[in-house]
């Protein structure tokens, strides 16, 4: 199997995973065992050449994630300090 075919398959799998789970780039990277940079490049650049419709769907989810990231960050910070308080 040629390298470009493997990358195309991975890119489509990543896109489908992100769409089905409405997950973040970070979560997808963790699930697939690759870097966030690779996930981002796959779903924002490579996917456009492979499947434009899928790329548009992923772009919507990434835009939602970007709008909500400050909320997730606040929850993460609150949880961090809650764990520290309970441990100490």
TIKOL-942203 format. One record per residue (C-alpha): z, x, y; residue number from 0; residue in one letter. Coordinates in steps of 0.001 Angstrom, whole numbers, plus 500000, padded with zeros to 6 digits. Example, Ala and Ser with C-alpha at 12.3 -4.5 7.8 and 13.67 -1.06 7.14 Angstrom:
       Z       X       Y  seq  type
  507800  512300  495500    0     A
  507140  513670  498940    1     S
//
This chain:
       Z       X       Y  seq  type
  500000  500000  500000    0     X
  499060  501455  503340    1     X
  501673  502098  506026    2     X
  500206  499683  508581    3     X
  500320  496856  506040    4     X
  504017  497538  505371    5     X
  504754  497482  509106    6     X
  502845  494214  509530    7     X
  504787  492602  506679    8     X
  508094  493803  508120    9     X
  507134  492511  511561   10     X
  506343  489032  510255   11     X
  509531  488986  508150   12     X
  511590  489971  511187   13     X
  509982  487275  513318   14     X
  510546  484591  510699   15     X
  514162  485690  510239   16     X
  514827  485598  513987   17     X
  513246  482153  514286   18     X
  514993  480645  511248   19     X
  518418  482015  512172   20     X
  518049  482024  515965   21     X
  519612  485462  515818   22     X
  519644  488404  518169   23     X
  517673  491631  517867   24     X
  520942  493369  516971   25     X
  521672  490910  514151   26     X
  518137  491237  512769   27     X
  518363  495033  512915   28     X
  521628  494961  510973   29     X
  520179  492575  508352   30     X
  517035  494681  507795   31     X
  518764  498056  508089   32     X
  516572  499299  510934   33     X
  517146  500172  514581   34     X
  517259  497647  517408   35     X
  514402  499553  519047   36     X
  512213  499068  515985   37     X
  512993  495345  515807   38     X
  512270  494944  519494   39     X
  508975  496853  519304   40     X
  507914  494888  516221   41     X
  508593  491435  517631   42     X
  507519  492023  521236   43     X
  504499  494303  520819   44     X
  503181  494475  517254   45     X
  503623  490772  516556   46     X
  501230  489853  519374   47     X
  498375  491513  517471   48     X
  499409  489987  514150   49     X
  500333  486394  514969   50     X
  500345  485134  518547   51     X
  501994  481797  517716   52     X
  504867  483505  515921   53     X
  505194  485923  518833   54     X
  505533  483023  521275   55     X
  508247  481412  519148   56     X
  510210  484669  518924   57     X
  509814  485246  522665   58     X
  511507  481876  523331   59     X
  514491  482791  521185   60     X
  514794  486235  522752   61     X
  514716  484630  526208   62     X
  517511  482237  525198   63     X
  519529  485157  523846   64     X
  519072  487043  527082   65     X
  520335  484078  529099   66     X
  523372  483695  526828   67     X
  524326  487349  526404   68     X
  526982  487302  529113   69     X
  528709  484453  527295   70     X
  528664  486304  523961   71     X
  529956  489406  525723   72     X
  532871  487435  527148   73     X
  533768  486066  523722   74     X
  533579  489547  522206   75     X
  535862  490989  524882   76     X
  538368  488162  524479   77     X
  538368  488652  520698   78     X
  538854  492420  521083   79     X
  541947  492003  523222   80     X
  543302  489230  520986   81     X
  543053  491551  517961   82     X
  544738  494379  519895   83     X
  547588  492078  520932   84     X
  548127  490856  517364   85     X
  548024  494401  515953   86     X
  550497  495840  518434   87     X
//
